[in-house]
Every structure is written in structure tokens, then in C-alpha cells.
């Protein structure tokens, strides 16, 4: 006789014998329910089911009733199953129907206790998993989601609907899940609800809809194939499922489903590695060729085609396979293999669980325990069981592998072993690191790769992405930064689609990741920055300030002030990012790029200030005969920003400071302009959804942080003439108006030149400059060996020499340092080498702000690029030139600013 793993019809008495000999749990149930045992021994299965229906009739409460009914049903189904008198469908359907009834009765009892006069509405229980498909196994838990309608759920007193829903949900779980002398009803697993670690046990229906429409994961889409309104408010449950139906069943052919579920399979195989190999200990549910892969095979095809073919939307696995065959979506022979194997697996799974009522899916590790399971089923021993299971496991595994990893696929395999082999074939230095990174990206734990669309676009580009990173100048850094980038991306769909559409951008990405951590971080915050690089003009230097301002200020109908702020941030961010890329690519001189950064910043100031003034005037009106002027200092004043530069600004206003605005909420001039200035600073600096813009530093204003944000021009001039420190006049040498009327700007320039040309006693000036530099040395030491600004002989020393000579001579009063130093050289005040030193160290500063922001020596792979950006032939030439530049500055410092011997002795004393 040919042995079969599917039970053949037999006597209940034989099943009772096997239960007492091989299943301690069933033996216990027989002992505590003698009347039911007698009915089964009399071969009266129908009578046993009648007994189950009345098992809890004398119970003291609903909780006890349900436990007594479950205990009777568990025994009756087990014996009927073991005897072959109940099919798998009979067993799983009766268990599922009882779960529905138990939920309904427990919920009704909670309502009757808490809200005795309230109708049973406003709270619905959505069944997922095997409960949702009415396929519960013998010791299965149930995986519900609780939703509620805040408008209909009953409340007590001042109770909030959310509190009522939480208490109902918690009591419902406890009613079924907790164990007592009578046992338990069902284990309840609430982890399939959205973000279970932080979300409440019950979700308001609108919030649940919003989540599934916008944020749900691929596995959640698959989970809802087997969803239904199982208990509670059926109308609420059905409406919820109908609303999210487009999330489950998508009209487009969702081929991404194969990749998504294939990725989940790889994770399962990896996580449950010990149960993958067939034999003792094999995991019937999660092992290769097991229950889960049979279910996934059906669900993948349902997700692909179910959006257009409603007939495929059937929850039960074997029914789904049959429907897919009928619709000619899968091969009939494969479907028969899968369906037969699935039924066999589920039957044996029940045997495993009947032994001790454990929610287990794995064959025992030891042969003695495996013999027990086999003999409970009616087989001779455990080896016989293994021999009968093996062909099914192998057949299912092969069918499933062909689905998730077709041989002609150009994509990287999801199976860990095959992935490692594919990476090894590329002979990558970082091969193991690539494998681990790819596994993590596919894990479902990375936010940017949560959606099926993101995963699909990612998988499409992954092989080329691996090749690009592997051949990057610094593949180790590039891989680490790519991992960080993907980790930080809020979404990755468009980013990877752009790379797929424009493969040439892959090399550019590898350059950024290898050399520019600053740009990599920006890309992680705003992946759309890459969009702008598709246009080849993105790598051109920015146009004039007026042209940039026109670009930044473009609006759409209906745009308000906040939308404009976001648009400006987006456009400015794209320009700054492109300038950084230009430097990495060596497209332009770093000095020209530095000027480009300044033009972008000035245009942003103009557009945002105009918009903020217009918004401010709506409430406060204008002040007749008065206007705002903005003065830029530091690197912006000198039109030489780096990627990391902040904006040093002073805000000035014209007119009578005692005047008042003419709006609905009038303000005096001083208060008016200080409030307006605060809003402009906020517009320039506070991050929005479009990201940050600039850091704004207003400490160079009169009286520093102790003074008002905005002062009148009259007060500014008076302060500069009568009260300003030497260092403030040094800062003024690089001051340049960047906002205001042409007349206001010209007037400000003339007044500043007049102040800067005032006679100063040379020795007092020299002492003041030296003291300021000493203060900087004490309070702000160099960050690293390449701190081009703060190292001795660096740019700060260079600037101090130039500013000293500007104030001493009243000449070369150009805010642009390049022009100023050339004028001082022409006047015989400085040697020509100071021009060379400025250009080299400024180029180096611009490059380091992007490529080595910590001012330490960069990785060797980036050194040639930095040298090129600094205008040098090699890294060695750069270091040599850098040393010569610093020595030149030190020599000029000693020539112009070295203290007299008597002064040194005085400092020592």
C-alpha cells in the first residue's frame, strides 16, 4: 500500500488511542472532559459537536463560557482530524468561525458591562492572516486590527473616544488571551497594526485609512489580501476595507510585488536559517519550500493581477491557486503541486501543535520526538514522515525559487548565498560589505525603501549602482556614505528612477560619495537635488544676481508667503548643490565657484527680503520716507563664500526713527524694523520642509548682541565714528550693501569709505590688530593641520595684514580681498607673493569645506582632487605651496605687525 500524508477515513477509537499515547495535551483534554470522551469513543462525532455547542451553557460568565467551548472544540476537531473524518477545510473553517463568534461575544460582554444601553457599533475587528482567510491552524493565534469611529463609539462621562477604544481593545485582548484554570480562548497578536511599538491598540478609522493609503509597507499590502471584517461593527469594518481597496488591489500591473515579497522571503530564510535545511528541526512554515512560500506564490500573483481581475481576490491559499489557474495566470501543474503540498504541510503542522498545544511549526530536532509526531499521525516512525515530506518540500522550493529569481534576471539575487556569489564574481574589494549593505537595504527596515515602488526602482538600478560604487575613487567611503544616504532619505523612488533613466549620473554620484560628505548629507535630506543635474546647464556658473533673483522669485497662481519660502529654499539648495558638484567635477576655478556661492546668497536675500516686507506690510503698513538697507560683511561682503559659509549681516533703516507706520497695527520705526528684521532672519535661516538655507550672524551690528537687530543709518554712522572698536572697522573693510535702493547703497558706500579713511595713529592701530589676533589664538585654535583660516600664516593672519594696511593707508578699500591685495601690491605695501598666497589658500578653503570639513588630512583618494581644486599639480605640490604661502604671510606679518622688543618685555612682565 502506498503511504500518504493526507489522513484516510478511520475510526475515532483509533484516533483516541493515538492521542492518549502520543499527545499529552489531547490526553489532558480527554481526562477533564469525560462526557465528551465517551461520545467520541462511541464514534459519535456529530454528538460531540453538539456537546461543543453546549459546553459553556452553565458557565458563570462569558469568559468562562468561551474557554469551555474552545476546550471542547479543540478536542473534537483533533480526534475527528486524526481519524480522517474531518478534512483540513473542516478543521480550519470551524476554528475560524469560532474565533469570529468568540470576538463578537467577548466584545458584546464588554459593551454590556461598560455601556449597558449602547448599541454594538463604532468598534470593528478586522481579521488578518489565517484568521482573515478562515484558515486558522490548530494552535494558531489571531492577528486582528481594531478600528473605531470616534463619532459612534460609546463613552462614559468625560471619557474621550480614544480612551474608550483603548480600554475596549485592551479588555478584548485580555478576555481571549489570558489563561486561567479553564485555559484560554485564542492567543492574540496585535503586531500587524501600523507601527505597533508606538500606536494605540485601536486606531481611529480615518487615521488607519490615511496610513494604508500613504505609508504602508509592501508586506502590509500582502497581508490585506487575507483581510475581512470578522466581528464588531460590520458596517464600519466593511467600509474601511472598501476604502483601502485601492491600496490592496492596484489597477496597474504590480510586478514590483514579486521583488517585494521575494525580499521578504530572503529575510525569512536568513532570520530562520536554522530551520531552512530539510530534516529534523525543519521549519514547515518558514523553511524553503514550506507553507509561507506556498502562500507567497499565490499572493504575489494576486497582487500582480488582482487589481484588474476581481475574481482573483480570494483569501484562502488553495482557493487562490485555483482561481489563478482558471484565469490562466499560473501553470496548472505547478498549482496542483503547491496545493497538495500546502494541504499536507497544514495537516502535519496540526500534528505538531496537538502534542502540547504549542504554536510551533518546526519538526522536532530529536528523532524520538519526531517519532511521536509521526505515530500520532498514524505513521510508523519519524523517518517515514521525513521521506514522505521531502519530495513536496523540494518541489515547492524549486517552483518558488524560479518565481523570485528567474535565471534570465539581470538583477542581483535575493537569496543570500546567490547574492554573495554574484558579488564575488565582480572581484570587489568591499565584497562582504556590499553583501551586508544590500541585505540591510532589503530588510524592510529602511524608511526610504518601505514602499513597493521604491524597492522596485532600487532593485532596477542596484547592479549598476554596485558597479559604480565599486569603481569609485574611494569605494569604502562611497559605500558607507551611500548606506547613510539611503538610511536618511525620506523616500527613494525618484532618486533611483533618475539614476535608472540617466546612468551617467551614477559616476557623478560615486564621485560625490567618495569625496564630498557635505554633498552626500544634503542629498540624503533632499534626494530631489539630483534632479537638477539632469540639465547640463546645472554645471554652468550661476548668472548675475538679478537673473538669479528672477529665477528664485517665480511663483505659481495661489502661492502664498510660506510656499514662496519653500520654493526659494528649493531653488537656492539646487544652485548650491550644483556649485559643489562643479567643484568636485573640476568644471571651474574654485575662486569663480566661491563668487557663484555669493551671488546665489545675495539673490536669496533680495527675494526673501522683498517677500517678507510685503507680508509684513499687510499688517503693519509702511513708514513714509523710510526704507531698509542690508549690509553684508565677512565672506559675503567680499563676494567669496564657501559651501559652509554663514551670512554676516547688518540691518539698517533710513528716515526718522521716531516715525510710525501707517498700517492697521502701526509700529514705531525702531520696533517696526526690529520686528521686520527678525522675520527676515527667520526667512533666511529657519529650516522648513524644503530644508535649511543659511546661518545668519548679526553679531557685527553696533553694540553686538547687546544692541537692537536693526538701527537707523544715522545711529550706525555715529557709532562707527565715535564708538566702534578697531576690529569693527576691520570688518567694515569688507562691508558691501546687498539690499536697498541704488541711492541708499551708494550713500552707504560713501559714508563707509569716509569712516575708513579717517586718520589712525599707526602704532595704536598695530597694537589693536595684534591684540585681536592674540585673542583669536587663545579662544579659537585651529581645528586641524589644514585649517587654512586659523593656522599660523593662514587666511586670518593674511586678512589681518590686509585690513591693517587698508586702515593705516586709507587705500585699497575694496570689499573683495583679491582686488584689495592687488591694489596694496601695486601701491608697494605688499609683496606679489601675497596675491599667490591668497589665491591658493582661498581655493584650498573652498575645496576643504566640501571634501574635508574637519580640516584634517583627507583620504589619499581625495588628495589629487583637492590639489586640482587648489590649482596645484599634485598633493605634494599643494603641501609645498601651502607651506610657502603660510611662510609668506608670516614674513609679511613680521614686517608689518611684529611687536617692538620693549612691547614684548612689557607683555612678559
BELJO-V92959 format. One record per residue. OMEGA is omega in degrees with one decimal (none if undefined). Layout:
# BELJO-V92959
<<OMEGA> <OMEGA>>
This chain:
# BELJO-V92959
<<178.6> <179.7> <177.3> <176.8> <175.7> <-174.3> <176.8> <-178.3> <-179.6> <-176.8> <174.9> <-177.4> <176.9> <176.5> <178.3> <179.3> <-179.7> <179.3> <-179.5> <-175.8> <-168.5> <-176.9> <-179.1> <-178.8> <179.4> <177.1> <178.8> <-179.8> <178.0> <-177.5> <-176.7> <178.6> <-174.3> <-179.6> <177.6> <177.3> <179.7> <179.3> <179.7> <178.6> <178.5> <179.8> <-177.2> <-177.7> <178.4> <178.1> <178.5> <177.5> <175.1> <177.9> <180.0> <-177.3> <-178.1> <-172.1> <-177.6> <-174.0> <-176.9> <-177.9> <-177.1> <-178.2> <-176.5> <-179.5> <180.0> <179.5> <-177.6> <180.0> <178.9> <178.2> <-180.0> <-179.2> <179.1> <-179.3> <-179.8> <-179.8> <-177.2> <179.3> <-179.2> <-177.7> <177.4> <178.6> <-178.7> <-179.8> <-179.1> <180.0> <175.5> <177.8> <175.3> <179.8> <177.9> <-174.4> <-174.2> <179.3> <179.6> <178.5> <-178.5> <178.8> <177.5> <177.7> <177.5> <-177.2> <179.8> <177.9> <-179.4> <-177.3> <178.5> <178.8> <178.4> <178.2> <178.2> <177.7> <-177.4> <-179.5> <-175.1> <-175.0> <-169.9> <-177.0> <-174.3> <173.6> <-178.6> <-179.3> <176.9> <-179.6> <-176.2> <-179.1> <178.8> <178.9> <175.2> <176.7> <-175.9> <173.8> <179.4> <-179.8> <-178.6> <-179.8> <-176.9> <176.0> <-166.8> <178.8> <-174.9> <164.6> <174.6> <-174.7> <-177.5> <165.1> <179.4> <173.3> <179.9> <176.0> <-177.4> <-179.0> <-173.4> <-177.4> <-179.0> <177.4> <177.5> <176.0> <-178.1> <-178.7> <175.7> <177.8> <179.9> <177.8> <177.5> <-179.5> <179.4> <-178.4> <177.6> <-179.3> <-179.8> <179.6> <179.2> <176.9> <-178.2> <-178.4> <-178.1> <-167.1> <-172.6> <179.6> <171.7> <-176.8> <-179.4> <-178.0> <179.4> <180.0> <174.5> <166.5> <-177.3> <179.9> <-177.2> <-172.0> <178.2> <175.5> <-178.9> <175.6> <-172.6> <-178.1> <-177.3> <-174.4> <177.4> <-176.0> <177.6> <-174.7> <171.8> <-169.7> <-178.8> <178.0> <178.5> <178.3> <-179.8> <-179.5> <-174.7> <177.9> <-171.4> <-167.8> <-171.7> <-179.2> <-179.2> <-178.3> <178.2> <174.3> <179.3> <-178.4> <-175.8> <169.6> <-177.3> <-179.5> <174.3> <173.7> <-170.7> <-173.8> <179.8> <-178.6> <-175.4> <-179.6> <178.1> <-178.5> <-179.2> <179.3> <177.4> <-178.0> <177.4> <-178.4> <-178.3> <-179.9> <178.3> <175.6> <-178.0> <-173.7> <-174.6> <-176.4> <178.9> <178.5> <-169.4> <178.9> <175.7> <-179.3> <-180.0> <-179.2> <-178.1> <-177.2> <174.4> <177.1> <177.0> <178.9> <179.2> <178.2> <179.8> <-179.9> <179.4> <-174.9> <-179.5> <-174.4> <-176.6> <-177.3> <-176.5> <-176.9> <-177.3> <-178.1> <174.6> <-178.0> <-179.7> <-179.9> <-177.6> <-177.3> <-169.9> <-178.1> <178.0> <-179.8> <-176.5> <-174.5> <-173.9> <-177.9> <173.8> <178.2> <-178.5> <179.8> <178.9> <-175.3> <177.4> <-177.7> <175.2> <-180.0> <-179.4> <-170.3> <-173.1> <179.0> <-179.0> <-178.0> <-177.7> <-179.6> <-179.7> <-175.1> <178.8> <-170.7> <-173.7> <-171.2> <-177.3> <175.9> <180.0> <178.2> <179.3> <179.8> <179.3> <175.7> <-179.2> <179.8> <179.0> <179.0> <175.8> <-179.0> <-175.7> <-179.1> <177.5> <179.7> <179.0> <178.3> <-178.6> <-177.1> <178.7> <-179.9> <-178.8> <180.0> <179.1> <-179.8> <-175.9> <178.3> <179.8> <175.5> <177.4> <179.0> <179.4> <-174.7> <-179.9> <-175.1> <-176.7> <-178.5> <177.3> <178.8> <-177.6> <178.2> <-173.8> <172.6> <179.4> <178.7> <-177.0> <-178.1> <179.4> <179.0> <177.8> <175.4> <-179.0> <-179.5> <-179.4> <-177.6> <173.1> <-179.6> <180.0> <178.1> <-176.2> <-177.7> <-176.5> <-180.0> <176.5> <177.7> <-180.0> <-179.0> <-179.5> <-179.0> <-168.7> <-177.9> <-179.3> <-179.6> <-179.2> <-178.3> <180.0> <-179.9> <179.9> <178.6> <-177.0> <177.9> <178.9> <-179.2> <-173.2> <-179.7> <179.0> <-173.8> <-176.8> <-179.1> <177.1> <-176.8> <-180.0> <-178.1> <175.2> <176.8> <-173.6> <-178.8> <179.6> <176.8> <179.5> <179.4> <179.7> <178.4> <-179.7> <179.7> <-178.7> <179.4> <-177.8> <176.7> <-177.3> <-173.9> <-179.5> <179.6> <177.0> <-179.2> <-178.7> <179.8> <-179.4> <177.1> <-179.0> <179.3> <-179.3> <-171.4> <-174.9> <-178.3> <-178.4> <-173.0> <-175.3> <-176.5> <-178.8> <-173.9> <179.3> <179.5> <179.1> <-179.8> <-179.8> <180.0> <177.9> <-178.9> <-178.5> <-176.0> <-170.7> <-179.4> <178.9> <178.9> <177.5> <180.0> <-177.8> <-179.6> <-178.6> <-179.4> <179.7> <179.0> <177.0> <-173.0> <179.3> <178.5> <-177.0> <179.8> <-179.9> <-179.0> <174.8> <178.2> <178.6> <179.4> <-179.0> <-179.9> <-174.5> <-177.9> <174.4> <174.1> <-173.4> <-171.5> <-176.0> <-179.3> <-178.1> <177.4> <176.6> <178.9> <179.5> <-178.3> <-178.0> <-176.0> <-180.0> <179.3> <179.2> <179.2> <177.3> <177.3> <-179.4> <176.1> <179.9> <-177.3> <-179.9> <-167.1> <-167.0> <179.3> <-180.0> <178.8> <178.1> <178.4> <178.8> <179.1> <178.4> <179.2> <-176.7> <-177.8> <-177.9> <174.3> <179.9> <-178.4> <-175.3> <-176.7> <177.4> <177.6> <-176.1> <179.1> <179.4> <-179.0> <170.5> <176.0> <-178.6> <178.1> <-178.7> <178.2> <-179.0> <179.2> <177.9> <179.9> <178.1> <177.6> <-175.4> <-172.9> <179.1> <-179.2> <174.4> <177.0> <179.2> <178.4> <174.5> <-176.1> <-177.9> <178.3> <177.5> <177.4> <-179.6> <-179.3> <179.8> <178.2> <-179.8> <-175.8> <177.1> <178.4> <178.9> <179.9> <-179.1> <178.2> <180.0> <177.4> <175.9> <178.4> <178.1> <179.0> <179.6> <-177.9> <-178.9> <-176.3> <-173.9> <175.2> <-179.9> <177.9> <176.7> <177.2> <177.7> <176.3> <177.1> <175.6> <-178.0> <178.5> <178.1> <-179.4> <-179.1> <177.6> <178.2> <178.6> <-177.9> <-176.2> <-177.5> <177.0> <176.7> <-177.8> <-179.2> <177.3> <179.9> <178.8> <-178.3> <-178.1> <177.9> <-179.1> <-169.4> <177.7> <-178.3> <172.6> <-176.2> <177.2> <-177.1> <179.4> <-179.0> <171.5> <179.4> <-179.4> <177.3> <176.9> <176.7> <-174.6> <176.0> <176.2> <178.9> <178.0> <-178.1> <-179.9> <166.0> <179.4> <-174.3> <-173.3> <168.3> <-178.0> <175.8> <-173.5> <169.9> <-177.3> <-175.3> <175.9> <-179.2> <176.7> <-176.3> <-178.2> <178.7> <-179.2> <-177.5> <-179.6> <-173.7> <-177.0> <178.9> <176.9> <-173.6> <178.2> <171.2> <-171.8> <-177.5> <178.6> <179.7> <-174.4> <176.3> <176.0> <178.8> <179.5> <179.1> <179.7> <177.9> <177.6> <177.7> <179.5> <-178.6> <-166.9> <-173.6> <179.2> <172.3> <179.0> <179.8> <175.8> <179.5> <178.4> <-179.3> <163.9> <-179.4> <-180.0> <-179.1> <-174.3> <178.8> <177.4> <178.6> <-178.8> <174.2> <-177.3> <179.0> <-177.1> <178.4> <-179.9> <-179.3> <178.2> <177.9> <177.2> <179.5> <179.3> <-179.6> <-179.1> <-178.7> <179.8> <-177.7> <-179.0> <-168.4> <-168.6> <-173.3> <174.5> <178.3> <-178.3> <178.0> <174.3> <174.3> <177.8> <-177.2> <178.8> <177.8> <-179.9> <-178.4> <177.9> <179.9> <175.4> <178.9> <179.8> <179.4> <-179.7> <-179.3> <-179.7> <-179.0> <178.4> <179.7> <178.8> <-178.5> <-179.9> <179.8> <178.5> <178.9> <179.5> <-177.0> <-179.8> <177.3> <-179.8> <175.6> <178.3> <-171.6> <-176.1> <177.1> <177.3> <-178.7> <-180.0> <-178.9> <179.9> <179.1> <-178.6> <179.3> <179.8> <178.3> <177.5> <178.9> <179.1> <-176.3> <-172.4> <-177.5> <-178.9> <178.3> <178.5> <-177.6> <-175.4> <179.3> <174.2> <-172.7> <-179.8> <-165.3> <175.8> <175.5> <-175.8> <180.0> <-173.5> <178.5> <176.3> <179.3> <-179.1> <-179.6> <177.8> <-178.8> <-178.4> <176.9> <-178.4> <176.5> <-179.0> <-178.6> <-173.3> <-173.1> <-178.9> <173.0> <-176.0> <175.5> <176.8> <178.4> <-173.9> <178.5> <177.7> <-177.7> <-176.7> <179.0> <176.9> <178.3> <175.2> <179.9> <179.3> <177.8> <-178.0> <-177.3> <175.3> <-179.0> <-178.0> <179.3> <174.7> <178.9> <-179.9> <178.9> <-175.4> <-178.9> <-175.0> <177.0> <176.1> <180.0> <178.3> <-179.9> <-179.2> <-176.4> <179.4> <177.4> <-166.4> <176.4> <-172.6> <178.1> <177.5> <175.8> <177.3> <-177.2> <174.3> <-177.0> <-177.2> <-179.9> <-171.1> <179.8> <-179.8> <178.1> <178.0> <179.1> <179.3> <179.2> <178.0> <-177.5> <-175.2> <-176.6> <177.9> <179.4> <178.0> <177.9> <-179.4> <178.6> <179.1> <179.0> <178.1> <179.7> <179.5> <179.8> <179.9> <176.3> <179.9> <179.1> <179.4> <179.5> <176.0> <-179.0> <179.6> <-173.5> <-169.2> <178.6> <179.7> <173.7> <178.2> <-179.2> <179.7> <177.9> <178.4> <179.1> <178.0> <179.8> <179.3> <none>>
